[in-house]
């Protein structure tokens, strides 16, 4: 009797192990390079706040920072007094582990990877295009609930 149930039990265990494939094989943290550009020149010493639905990170550019991956967009708010400012949104992209997980687990692992962020990535280099400081006065006010640095 036990010998007949062993293949079924082993198959179920393998399916459960694969149900979080990207979560097991991919990291929920990602290292990105943040750089700022104004008038086609890289600017150093710009303070930036990066945020998504799972955290907030502060950096002075250019810098490499480790942040938590998410399915939600990454918001970038940068400012350097007297020089310029920027406010951008960068969408996350599905990585290949998530698609393999979707196929292998009939969709179960997709929800696990979506919630942990392991199945998503941001671009490895974030180049933020700054606007001259004088333009900020003419810009429309940000939406309610948006934190500007």
PyMOL commands that set and color helices and strands:
alter all, ss='L'
color gray80, all
select helices_A, chain A and resi 2-18+21-25+96-104+108-116+133-136
alter helices_A, ss='H'
color red, helices_A
select strands_A, chain A and resi 29-38+41-43+47-52+55-60+63-68+74-80+84-90+93-94+120-121+125-129+131-132
alter strands_A, ss='S'
color yellow, strands_A
deselect
rebuild
show_as cartoon
